[in-house]
Amino acid sequence: MIRTAVLATLLTLALLLAVVAVVLVPIVLVLPDPRGAVGMFLFGPLADLRHLGNIVEAATPLMFTGLAVALMFRVGMFNLGAEGSFFLGGVFATFAILRLHLPDPIMAPVAILLGAAVGSLGCVVPGVLRARFGASELVSSLMLNYAALFAGLYVVNYMLRDPNAGAMLSYRLPAAAKLPRILPGTRVHLGVLVGLAACALGGVYLFATRWGYEARVVGANPGFARHLGLPITAVAATVQALGGFAAAAGGAIEVQGMYLRFSWQALPGAGWNGLVVAILAGNNPFLVPPAALALSYLQVGGDLLARNYAVPAEAVGLVQALVILFATATAITRNPRLLRLIRPRAAAERG
C-alpha cells in the first residue's frame, strides 16, 4: 500500500512539474537571461542554508493542515475548514499566552493545546451539521472559514490589541511562549519536529489501528460500513475533530514559532495549501511531509524568481494557481463517488 502511494505521489509530482514548465517557459523566454532565470527557479532554493531554511519554514504549517485535510478526506468528508481552524488556533494560542498568565515552563505547550482545542471547532461544526442535518460540509466549511476569521479578529481587536502598535496587532508575545530555533542561521523552529511527529502519528492511527481502519472503510464505502454495523456518524465526527485539532495546532505553532505578535488580518492561506499537500500525498499522512516540502520548494523558487528577475508577482501567482488547479483536478478524478456517478453514464452511452 505504501509503495503504491509513493509511486502515485511521484507520478503526480512529475505531472505537476510538467505543468509548471509549460507555464514558466514562455515567461522566462522573454527575459534577458532565460537560462539564469530557470536556474534560479530550480536551484535557487538550494543555494544556501537560508533558502533551505525558507523551504522548511514554509513547509512546517503545511504539514499540519495537510495532515488535517488528509484525515478528513479519508473518512469521505470534503471538509475545507482547515483554513478557519488554523486561524483560530493562532488566535486562541495568543489569547492563552496574553490573558491566562500561565507559568513560563508550561506556557508554550498549554497555549498550543488550548488553541488547538478551540480552533478545532472550525472543522467539527461542519461535520456535526452534516451528521445532524445533512448539510453539505463543503459549503458549510467554506462559509464558516469566514465566520472564524471575523470571530478571531473580534478577539484580537477587543481583547489582545496593543493600542500603541499603530495597527491591529496583539501585544508582544513573551519569550517563554516562543518555540526555540533548532537550525542556526535560519528561522526553523521546534514546530517542524512536532509536525513530523504528528504526521507519523496520523499515519499510525490511519493504517495501524482499529479506529483508523473503521475511518477508511467509512470513507471508501459507507454502505458496506453500515452493513458492518460501524457507527458512521461517530467515526466521521471523531476524524473531523482530529483534523481540526491538527490544523489549529499548526496555527498555534506557526504564531509561536515565527511571529513576535499576532498580526494576521486575513486568512493566511495555509489551509488551502494544505489541501494541495494532502492531494499530492494521496491522503496518506506518511507522505504529507515530503509533499509539503515539494510545494514549499516551488513557492520559494517562485519568490526568488520574482525578486531577482523582475518577473511580475502575478505570473508567479499564476504558476501557483495552476498547481492548485491541477492538484484539485487530480483529486476529483480519484473521487470514488464521482467515478461511481460517471461510470454508469459512460456505460449507457457506449450501449
Residue pairs with C-beta under 8 A, 6 or more apart in sequence:
1 207
2 284
2 286
5 281
5 282
5 284
5 286
5 287
6 287
8 282
9 280
9 281
9 282
9 284
9 287
9 290
9 291
12 279
12 280
12 282
12 327
12 330
13 280
13 294
15 326
15 330
16 280
16 323
16 326
16 327
19 322
19 323
19 326
20 298
20 319
20 322
20 323
23 318
23 319
23 322
24 38
24 41
24 319
27 311
27 315
28 34
28 37
28 38
28 41
28 305
28 309
28 311
31 37
31 309
31 311
33 309
36 309
37 305
37 309
37 311
40 301
40 304
40 305
40 308
40 309
41 301
41 302
41 304
41 305
42 301
44 51
44 300
44 301
44 304
44 305
44 308
45 51
45 52
45 54
45 55
45 297
45 300
45 301
45 304
46 52
49 183
49 185
49 186
50 185
50 186
51 300
51 304
52 186
53 183
53 185
53 186
53 187
53 188
54 186
54 296
54 300
55 293
55 296
55 297
55 300
56 183
56 186
56 188
56 192
56 293
56 296
57 186
57 187
57 188
57 258
58 296
58 299
58 300
59 192
59 289
59 292
59 293
59 295
59 296
60 188
60 189
60 191
60 192
60 195
60 250
60 253
60 254
60 257
60 292
61 86
61 250
61 251
61 253
61 254
61 268
61 270
61 274
62 270
62 273
62 274
62 277
62 292
62 295
62 296
63 192
63 195
63 196
63 198
63 199
63 250
63 277
63 288
63 289
63 292
64 86
64 195
64 198
64 246
64 247
64 249
64 250
64 251
64 253
64 270
64 274
65 82
65 83
65 86
65 246
65 247
65 250
65 270
65 271
65 273
65 274
65 275
65 277
66 199
66 274
66 275
66 277
66 278
66 281
66 288
66 291
66 292
67 195
67 198
67 199
67 202
67 243
67 246
67 274
67 278
67 285
67 288
68 82
68 85
68 123
68 243
68 244
68 246
68 247
68 250
68 271
68 274
69 79
69 80
69 82
69 243
69 247
69 271
69 274
69 275
69 277
69 278
69 283
70 202
70 278
70 281
70 283
70 284
70 285
70 288
71 202
71 206
71 215
71 239
71 242
71 243
71 246
71 285
72 78
72 79
72 82
72 123
72 239
72 240
72 243
73 79
73 219
73 278
73 283
73 331
74 206
74 215
74 216
74 219
74 239
74 283
75 215
75 216
75 218
75 219
75 235
75 236
75 239
75 240
76 218
76 219
76 220
76 222
76 236
76 337
77 126
77 127
77 130
77 137
77 219
77 236
77 239
77 240
78 137
78 138
79 123
79 126
79 127
79 137
79 138
79 141
79 240
79 243
80 138
80 141
80 142
80 145
80 271
80 275
81 122
81 123
81 125
81 126
81 141
81 144
81 145
81 148
81 244
81 247
81 271
82 122
82 123
82 243
82 244
82 247
82 270
82 271
82 274
82 275
83 122
83 145
83 148
83 247
83 267
83 268
83 269
83 270
83 271
83 272
83 274
84 119
84 122
84 123
84 141
84 144
84 145
84 146
84 147
84 148
84 149
84 267
84 271
85 119
85 120
85 121
85 122
85 123
85 148
85 243
85 244
85 247
85 248
85 251
85 271
86 119
86 122
86 247
86 248
86 250
86 251
86 254
86 268
86 270
86 271
86 274
87 119
87 122
87 145
87 148
87 149
87 152
87 251
87 264
87 267
87 268
88 115
88 118
88 119
88 121
88 122
88 148
88 151
88 152
88 248
88 251
89 115
89 116
89 118
89 119
89 247
89 248
89 249
89 250
89 251
89 252
90 115
90 119
90 152
90 251
90 252
90 254
90 255
90 262
90 264
91 115
91 119
91 152
91 155
91 156
91 160
91 251
91 262
92 114
92 115
92 118
92 119
92 155
92 248
92 252
93 111
93 112
93 114
93 115
93 116
93 251
93 252
93 255
93 256
94 111
94 115
94 156
94 160
94 170
94 173
94 255
94 262
95 114
95 115
95 155
95 159
95 160
96 102
96 110
96 111
96 114
96 115
97 107
97 111
97 173
97 174
97 177
97 256
98 160
98 170
98 171
98 173
99 159
99 160
100 110
100 114
102 110
102 111
104 174
104 176
105 176
107 174
107 176
107 177
108 176
108 177
108 178
108 179
108 256
111 177
111 252
111 256
112 249
112 252
112 253
112 256
113 249
115 248
115 249
115 251
115 252
116 245
116 246
116 248
116 249
116 252
117 245
117 248
118 248
119 244
119 245
119 247
119 248
119 249
119 251
119 252
120 241
120 243
120 244
120 245
120 247
120 248
121 244
122 141
122 144
122 145
122 148
122 244
122 247
122 248
123 141
123 240
123 241
123 243
123 244
123 247
124 237
124 240
124 241
124 244
125 140
125 144
126 135
126 137
126 140
126 141
126 144
126 240
127 137
127 236
127 237
127 240
127 241
128 237
128 240
129 135
129 137
129 140
130 136
130 137
130 140
130 236
131 233
131 236
131 237
145 267
145 271
146 267
149 266
149 267
153 168
153 265
156 168
156 170
156 262
157 168
160 170
160 171
160 262
161 168
161 169
161 170
161 171
162 169
162 170
162 171
162 172
162 261
165 261
167 263
168 265
169 261
169 262
169 263
170 261
170 262
170 263
171 261
172 260
172 261
173 255
173 256
173 259
173 260
173 261
173 262
177 256
178 256
178 257
179 189
179 190
179 191
179 253
179 256
179 257
180 189
180 190
181 187
181 188
181 189
182 188
182 189
182 190
182 192
182 193
187 257
187 258
189 257
189 258
190 257
191 253
191 254
191 256
191 257
194 249
194 253
195 250
195 253
195 289
196 289
198 246
198 249
199 285
199 286
199 288
199 289
200 285
200 286
202 242
202 246
202 285
202 288
203 284
203 285
203 286
204 212
205 211
205 212
205 242
205 285
206 212
206 215
206 216
206 284
206 285
211 235
211 238
214 225
214 230
214 235
215 235
215 236
215 238
215 239
217 224
217 225
217 228
217 230
218 225
218 230
218 232
218 235
218 236
220 336
222 232
225 232
225 235
226 232
247 271
247 274
250 270
251 268
251 270
254 268
254 270
255 262
272 324
273 295
273 324
275 324
275 327
275 328
276 295
276 323
276 324
276 327
276 328
277 288
277 291
277 292
277 295
278 288
278 291
279 327
279 328
279 330
279 331
280 287
280 291
280 294
280 295
280 327
281 287
281 288
281 290
281 291
295 323
298 319
298 320
298 323
299 320
302 316
302 319
302 320
303 316
305 311
305 316
306 312
306 313
306 315
306 316
332 338
333 339
